[in-house]
Amino acid sequence: MDTNHTDTVLHKERNQESLITVCAYYKFQPVADPERMREKLRRLCKKHIIKGLTLLGTEGINGTMAGSDAAMKAFRAFIEDDLGFAPLDWKVAYTSQMPFMRLKIKVKNEICTSGVPTEANPIQGVGIYTDPKEWNALITRDDTVVVDVRNDFEVQMGTFAHARNPHTTSFREFAAYVDKELSAYKDTPIAMCCTGGIRCEKSTAYLKAKGFQHVYHLKGGILRYLEEMPKEQSLWSGECFVFDERVSVDHDLKPGSYELCHGCRLPINATHKASVDYEEGVSCPQCINIRTDDQKSRARERHHQITLAKARNRSHRGDCSVIEE
């Protein structure tokens, strides 16, 4: 394992003995037998009491998992050394509670679903990696087109100055956005960003396959930018949606002002919760008109069971905010 690799630590002051270590990671490389690899990973996770979501496919591995600090070090060593994924793109955070209710290891056609796996193939080549300082210089150039490849609700929570919002509801829609809105910019510098880097790998690979000449993406994603870039030099505004119980983080990488609506799983803040259309555990202004009466009724019962479980200091299987990128 590469012991010189520097982890991204979101909470630098912590007592690792009392906190849960949360690790997000990915790597694109050919995998001959993802099903067999899945079983090896499952056994390791059961042994070390690791929970979370990992996706495996013939194109690589992608996941967010959590456990004790020792368990996650063993997990990383196993993935890099035994499974051969060294070096991983690896980010670490710490939290006071386990952010996952169970272990999920899935085999999928794509480890980050683009819908166009043949063309969006990072193994065949991606854009130019750009570190935070280079990123600032790149996106302030007059000739650069800046594209935030995340979904609409994520971009609305926060993004970079002058970044274009593709207004997608799913990453599957991004290729169509490129074909419709960016085809005139094949000779123009295009700078792309996403949460942790994996969607940019797919996005820039797709643009390269389509003949775009000058494609860049933010190395390590927005999270690494927020960690490394001083506030006074930052071009970021707002909060960044993350795929765990924190829901969002601010520029200091501390939990932000958002939580999830348990009806639609979209982020909500104090303004949403103050609306007459908000019902805790059931619906919010974003989903009040699209959820059926039956869905709302079942959500009320689910919320009731969660409330009871918490009052008894027990977990409830449905009380899980895992969202895969």
N, C-alpha and C positions, 0 to 999 in steps of 0.2 A: 504494500500500500504506500502511496506517496505521502510521507510524513511531512513534506514541505508545503503541502496544500494548506492554504489559509481558509478556515471556515468563516462563513458569514455569521456573526453572532449578533442577534437582534437585541438581546438584553445582556449587556456586558457585565453588569453588577448582579450576581446571582449566587445562590448557594446550590450547586449542582446536586448535592445530596438530597435536597428537599424538593427540587423541581423536576418536571418532566421535560425531557429533551425531544424536540420536534425537528425532524430532518426532511427537507425537500431535496429531491435529486432527480437527475435524468441523464441518459446517454443514448445517443443513436449509434447503433452498430448492429451488424447482422447477427441474428440468433437462430440457430438451427432447430432447436427443440424447446420452444417456450413452455410447453406443458410440463416437461420434465423439470425445467428450471423452477416452475411454479411450485412444485411439490417440495423441492429442496428449500426454497424460501419459506414456505409454510412451516416446515419442521423447525427451521431456525427461529422463526418468530414465536412459535408456540413455546419453544425452550426458553426464550428470553423474555416472554410476556410483552411482545411488541404488537401494537395495534396500528391501524391506519389503512391506507389504500395504495396498492402498487399495481401498475398496469405493465404487462409483458406482451411483447409481440415479436415478430420476425425482424422488426426494425430497431428494437432496443428495449429500454426500461424507463419508467417514469413513475414517481410516487411521492407521497408524503406519509411518513411513519413516525411513531412516537413510543418512547419507553424510557427506562432509566438511562443515565449518561453512559454507563458501562455497557448496557444492552445495545445502544445505538452505535457505540464504537465497534462492538462485535459484529453488528449488522453491516456496517460500512466495510469492515475488513473482509467479510464474507462475500459481499457483492463485488468488491474490487479484486480481491485475490482469488477466491474460489470460483466465482462466476465469470471473472475476466473482464469486468467493466471499468477497469482503471484507465485514466482517472475520471471519476464522476464529477459532474457539476453538482456541488454539494453545499447546501445552506442549512444553518442551524439556528433554532430559536428555542427559548425556554418559557415554560408556562407552569402555573401552579396546579392545574388540573389536566388530566388526560383528555385531549381534544377529540378522541375517537372512541366510539362505543364497542367496536369490534374490529376484527382483522378481515380485510378483503384483498385477495390477490387474484387479479383477473387476466385472462389472455384475450387480447383484442387484435383486430386487424391493424389498428394504429394506436400508438401510445399517446398521441395527441391528435384527436380526430379532425382532420381537414376535409375529408370527403373526396380528396383527390390524391391518394397516396402515391400514385405513379409519378405525378409531376411535383408534388410537394414532398420530395425525398431528400432529407438532409444528408444522407449517406453519399449522395451524388454531388453534393456541393451546396454551400450556403453563402450568405453575404459576408461582408467584412465586419469583424468584431470591433466595436468601438468602446473604449473605456469612458468613464464619466466625464473627465476633462475634455477628451476629444469630442464627446457627445455634445457638450455645450457649444463648442466651436462649430460643429457640423450643423446643428439645428438653428443656429443664428445666421447662417449664410443665406443670402437672398435667393440663391438658386436651389435650395434644398426643399424637397417636399417631405414633411414629417407626418408619419402615419402611426397612430396608436392602434395596434392590431387587436386589442381586447374588445369585449362586447360592450354594447351601448351603456348599460348601467354602470360598468366599471369606469368607463371614460368620464361619465357624468360625475362620479365621485372625486375624480382628480386626474390630471394629465399634465403634459408639458405645454408651455406657451406655443401657440400656433400649430399644435398637432391636429391632424384631421381625425374626425370620428367616423368610422365606417358605418355606424349605426346598425351593427349586426346583433342578433339575439343569440347566435351560436357561431362558433368558429367555423363550422361547415359553410357558412355564408361568405367567408372572407374571399375565397377564390373568385366568386361572382362579382364581388366588389372590385377586385383588382381588374378583372376583364372589362368591367363597365366604366370605372372611374379613373384608372391609372394608365390605360393603354397609350395615352398620348405622352407619357413621361418616360419612355424607355431609354432615353439618353440623358435623363435628369437624375441628379443624386437623390435617392430616396432613403430616408432614415426611419427605421421601424423600432418600436418598443413594445414590451409586454411585461407581465408581472415578474417572472423569474427567468425568462429567456427561451423557454421551449416553444412557445407559439411563434416566436420570431425565427427560430430554426426552420420551421415549416413554411412560414411566410416568405422568408428570403429565398428558400429553396424553390418555391413556386415561381417567384419573380425571375430568378435566374433561368429556370426552365422555359419561361415565356420570353426570354430575350432581353430582359432589362440589364443594362450595362453597369450601373453604379448603385449597388444595393448595400446598405449598411444596417447593422442592428446593435442595440445597446447591450454590451456584454454583461451577463449576470442579471439583466432586467432592471426594472424600476427599483426592486428591493435593494440591489447592490448599489445602485445610484444613491438612494436615500442614506445608505450606510456610509458611503465614502465622500459624498459631496457636502461641504459645509453649507449651512442654511443661507449664509450671506452670498454665496455664489450659485445657489440653486435656481434652476429654471422650472422646477416642479411646483404645482399649486394644487392643494386639496389633500385628500386621503387616498391610500392605495388599498383596494380590495385584496384580501388574502384568503387562502383556501383552508382555513381552520377556524377555531372558535372565536378568535379575535375579530373576525369579519373584516376589519380594516385597521391600518396603521397610519400614524401621522409621520411627519418628516423625521422625528426622533425615533421612529420604529416602535413607538409605544401604541397600545391599543387605542383605536380612534373612537369616533362618536357613533358608529353604526352597529346595529345588530341585525339578525335575519328575521324576516317575516316567516313564520312557520307555515303559512298558507302557500306562498309562491316562491319562497326561498330567495327572494331578492332583498338587498340591504335596505334597512329603514333607519331613520334618525328621529330626533325629537319632533321635527315638523310632521313627519308621517304619523307619529304616535299621537299627536295632538288633534289629528283629523277625526271627524265623526265617522269616517269610513274605516277606522282602525279598530280591530277587536283582537286582543292579545291571543296568540296561538291559533288564530283563525284566518284573518285577512287584513289587508292594508289598502290604502288608496290605489296601489298599483294593481291589485288583483280583485278588488271588491266586486267588479262587474263581470269578471270572467270565471269566477268560481261558482259552481252550482250549489243549490241548497243542500244537496246530499253531501257534497264535499265539505261544506261548512259544518254540517252536523257532525260528520266523522271527525273533523278537526277539533271541534269543541270537546268531544269525548276523549280524543287523544290528549288534548291539553289538560283535561281534568285528571287523567291518569298520570301524566307527568307531574302535575302539581302534587298529587297524593304521594307519588314516589319520592319527590324531593322532601316533602314534609316528614317522611319516614326515613330520610337519609339513605335512600336506595336509588339505584340508577334505573332508567327506563329505556328500553331498546330503541324506542322511537325518537328519543331526545338526542339526536345526532345531527351535526351541522356539516357533515362531510360533503364537499362539492369538488368534483374533479375538474381540473383545468383541461 
